[in-house]
Amino acid sequence: MTNTNQINQDLVRKLQQIGQAFRLPGLFFSYEEICMGNVNETYKINYIMDDGTGLAHIKPYLAQKINTFAFREPIKVMGNIDAVTEFVRAKRPNGINLHFHHTEVTGERKTYLQDGDNMWRIINYVPSVTFNSCNDLNIVHNAGEAFGDFQMALADFDPSKLYYTIPDFHNTRKRYAQFEADISVDPCGRVASVRPEIDYLLSVKEQACRLTDLLLQGELPLRVTHNDTKINNVLFDAETHQALVVVDLDTVMPGLVGHDFGDAIRFAANFTEEDSQDLERTGVDLNTYWAFADGFLSQTAKTLTQNEIDTLGLSCFALACELATRFLDDYINGDKYFKTRIPRHNLIRAKCQIALAKDMVVKMDAMNSIVQGCASKYRK
């Protein structure tokens, strides 16, 4: 018996124990690892179920081991997830919803199981497909609808009831303050070599920080936000490509609607990958921008404030600049936060985001016009 087989058998026993703790009915049958996301370990676990007719069928679930290094207070993370998913399920009992199963430990209702230093959870399995990137504008539109629908489903949920999974995650002022402090220290002697990138980001600081300022001034409302609005966090029907449900809720917390919109555009509507070195081609694909914006506003236009709509274009620029400062700050500090695969990877990423931000400035009038047109259409 090989060591690999022994490891697999250990995992089978562990998954069986997890299933028992969450009171999953039926008999454990099999499992397979699901490569979704870069943080948690995810397994599809299959149970044999008797349907009462003498025939058996397979009932799948998802078991996840939460990365407690990335999420230092996972109980609070699960508290957020439980609150928003149960809220949506109560509002839409017949819809396709995420459901996190509960254990019963000394009479308590918990959506997690602590297992030494590890924490596990069980989620309902939704048959579907996902897309890491996509040139199909219909799929992009449907992703926009999905994230817009996520906003709408939680529009009447009080965001103050949620824990900040990552404090000051999109506080651009604080991101810039840390960036400037690290520039002054220059711990790795890299500042001189990236002076053009530093100068650009500092030159647009006030514009990049405007969303944060408007929030602090009370001119933009806090909402429940997803904070990881990549297309691969939407499950789609395998045949129709209609969006089914938004997943990966670990970063759900209070935020601005522009954070979700801007980050989605920053990722999906760039002509190049996030770490592309083809800076001449890097920029906003307005066709993709329109597709996502139209889908998103089809769900949200009637409830967003005018200030929120007016700053959606700006939010894309702000998120690109904010991420550029984070990539460049990490490069200045010796690449300690973001994983790197090639030399100067964080600098390459920062340059790509700066190129994207520059193109957004050129196209901002068009971006704003698209948003206003979509909003007007759906506010009628």
N, C-alpha and C positions, 0 to 999 in steps of 0.2 A: 504494500500500500504506500503510495507516494505521499510526500508532505502536502502537495496540492490537494489531494483527495481528503486528507485529514482536515485541512483547513476548511474545505467545503462541508464536511460532515459537522465540524464545529459550528459553522454558520447555520446549517440546517437546524441543529439543536437550538441555537440562539433564536432563530426566527420562529421556531415552534413555541418557545417560551414566551416570546413577545406576543404571538397570536393568542396564547392562552390568557395572558395578562389582560389583553383587550377583549377577551370573551368572544373571539371570532367563532361562529358556529361552523360545524363540519370538521373535516379531517384534512390536515396539512398534506398537500400533494407534491408541490414543486415550487421552485423559485427561479428568478433570473434577475441579474443586475440591470438596472436601468441607468443609462448614462445621461442624466438630465441635471444641468447645473454643475457648478464647480465647487460647491461648498459641502453639501450633505451627501451621505451615502444612501442610495435609493434602491429598493428591491421590489419587484412585482412578486407577490406571494399568492399561490393558487390553492384554493381549498375545494375539496369534493363536497358537494351539497346534494342531499336527497330532496327532490321536489315533491315527494309525497305520492308519486305514481309508480314508484319502483325503479325509476330511471334517475341517474345521477348526472349532475352537470358541474362545471368548474366555475367557482366564484373567485375572481381576482381582487386583491387589495394592494395598496402600496405601503410598504414599511420603510420608514426613513430613520436613519441615525443622524441626529442633529450635530452639527459641528459646534461644539461648545467653546472652541477657541475663537471662532469667528463671532459667535453670539454669546457674550459673556454672561448674560442673564436670560437664559433660554426659557425659564418659567414665565418671565414677563413677555417674551416673544410669543409663547404659546397662549398667554392670556389675551394678547391682541388678536391673534388668529382666531381663537375660539369666539371672541366677542363679535368680530365682523362676520365670520361665516355663519354663526347661529342667527345673527340679525338678518342676513340675507335669506337664509333658509326659511325663517319664519315669515318673511315678506313674500317669498316666491317658493312655496312648498312643492310645486309641481315642476319647477325648473331644474336645469342641470346645475347642481351646486357642489362645492367641495364640502365634505363632511369629515371631520376629524373624530375618530372613535374615542370612546372614553373607557378608562379603567374604573374600578371601584376599589379603592384602598381605604380601609377603615371607614367606609361609608362616604368617602369623598368622591366627587366627580372630577376626573382629571383627563386632559387630552394628551398626556405624556407619561412616560414610564422612565424613572431614573434607574439606571443599571450601572452602579459604580460611578465612574467618571463619565459614562455615556448617558444619552437621553434618546428615547425612541418615541415614535408616533406612528399611528396607522391612519391612512387616508383612503377614502373610496376611490376605486379605479375607474377612470372614464376612458373608454375606447376612443382613440383619436390619433392624429398625427400632429407633428410640430415642424416648424421651419426655423432654422438658425438665421437664414437671410432669404430674401425673396424678391424677385423682379416682377412677380405677378401683382399688378396693381389692385386686382380684386381681393387678393389675400391681404394686402396692406390695408385696404379699405375696411375689410372685416376685422382686422386687428384693431384699427382705430375705433370701430364700433364696440369691440369688446372692452377696451380700456375706458371708453366713454360710458358704457353700460355699468362698469365697475364703479365709476364715479357716481352715476345716478342711483345705483342700488344703495349707496351709503351716503347720499346727499343729506339725509335727515338723521344720520348717526353723529353724535356729539364727539368730535375728535379729541376733546380734552380728556375723554375717558381712556385714551390709549397712551401707552408708554412709548417714549422715544427710543426706538430700537438702537439708533445711532444718533446720540445728541449732536445737534448742530450739523447734521449731515449736509443740508443745503443752505447753511448760513454762509453765504459767499463772502460777507465781510470778514468773518473769522477765518475762512480759508485763505483769504488774501493776507490777513494779519500774520498768520503762521508762515505763509510763503515769504513775506518780507522779512520776518524775523530770521528765517533760515538763510535767506540771501545774505544778511548782515554777518551771520556766523560763518557761512561758507565752510562747513565741516570737512568736505572732501576736496576743496580747492577746484571746484568745477564751475563756479559762477562766471569767471571771465570768459569761458568758452561758450556760454549760453546767453551772453548779454543781449543779443538781438531779440531772443524770445522773451527774456525778462522785460526788456524795454517795451515790447508790444503789449504784453499782458498788463503792465502797470499803466500804460497809456489809455487803456480802455476800462480801468478799474471801476470808475463811477458808473458807467453804463452796465457793466457786468453785475454790479452790486445793487442795481435798481430794484429788482424783485424783493430782495431782503429788506431794503429800505421801505418799500411800499407796505410790506407786511408789518414792520415795526411801527409804521405810521397809521396802521389800521385801515389802509386803503385796499388791501386784498384779504379775503377771508381764509382762515385755516379750514382745510377739508381733510378727509381721510384719503391718503394717497398711497399708491403702490410702491413707488420709488425704485422699480426695476422694470421699466416698461419696454423691454425688448420683445420682439415678435415671438421669440421662442418661449416666452412665458404665457402664450395663449395656446390652448388646445383647439384643434380644428377637426371638423368632420372629415373623414378620409376621402369621401366621395364628392361632397358638395363644397368643401372648404369653407363652410360656414363656421364662424367662431362658436365654440361651445362654452368655455369658461376660462377665466384668468387664473393662473396658478402661481406658485412661488411667493407666498405671502409673508415671508420672514421679515421683510422690511416695511410692512404696512405700519404707518404711523401718521401723526399730523403733518401736514405740509401744504404746499400750494399746488393748485391744479396745473400751473405752468411747469412745475417740476416734472410731473408725469408726461405732459405733452412735449416739453423741450427735450427731455432725455430720450423719448421715443424717436423724435425727429433726428436728433443728433446721431443716433445709432442707425436708424433704418433709411434715412433719406440722404446719406452721404454716398457720393459716387464710388468711394473707395472704402476699404476696411479701416478699422480704427487705428491700426498700426501701419498703414500704407506709407511708403516713402515716395509715392508718385504724387507730390504736392501740387503739380500742375493740374492734375485731374480731380483732386480733392475738392469737394464743394457740395452744395445742396441741389439735389435732383428735385426740381419743382413739381414734376409729375407725381413722384412718390410723396412729396410734402402735401400736395393737394389730396391725394387718395387718403392718406391717414387723417388729415384735418377734416375732410368731409365726413369720414366715418365717425370720428370722435365727436364732432359738433352735431351730427345727426342725433346723438343721444343727450348731449349736454347743453346745447345752445339756449334752451328755454330756462335753464336754471343758473347759468353762469352770470355773474355781474358784468356790466360793460367794461369795467376795469380789467377783469380777468380776460375777457375776449381781446381787449386792446393790447394786452401784454403777452399774448401767446407767441407771437413772432419773436419778441424780445427774449422770451424764456429760452428759446432755442440757442440764441447767442450767449445768454448768461450761462446755460449749462455747458456749452462748449468751452467757454473761458474758464469756468470753475474747474472742469475736469483737466484742462490744460495746466492750470496752476498746481493741481494735485500731482499730475504726472511729472511736471518739471520740478516740483518741490521734492518729490521722491528721488528723482535723479540727483538733485543737489545733495540730498542726505545719504546717498550711497545705495539707493534701490532697496529699501528695507520693507516697503509696504506691498507694492504690486509685484506679482510674479513676473519675472523676465525670462525670455527664451533666447534672446540674442544680445550682443553687446549694444549698449546705449538704447535699449528697448524703450525705456520710459521717455527718453529724449525724443525718440522717433514718434512715440505716441503724442507727446506734447506738441511737436511740430505739426502733426496731422490735425489736431484739434484747433491749433492756431490758424492753419490754412482754411479749415472749415468755418471758423468764426469770421475770418476776413471775407470769405465768399458770402456769408450771411449778411454782412454789412452792405455789400453791393446789392444783394437781392431783397433787402428788408422791406422795401416798398411793395414788391410783388408778394412776399410772404404775408404781409399785413393785409393786402388786398384779397388774397385767397381766403384768409381767415374771416374777414368781414363779409365776403360774399357767401361763404358757407353758413355763417351765423345768421345772416339775414334770411337765407332760404329756409332755415329750420326754425326760425322764430315766427314765421308767418302762421 
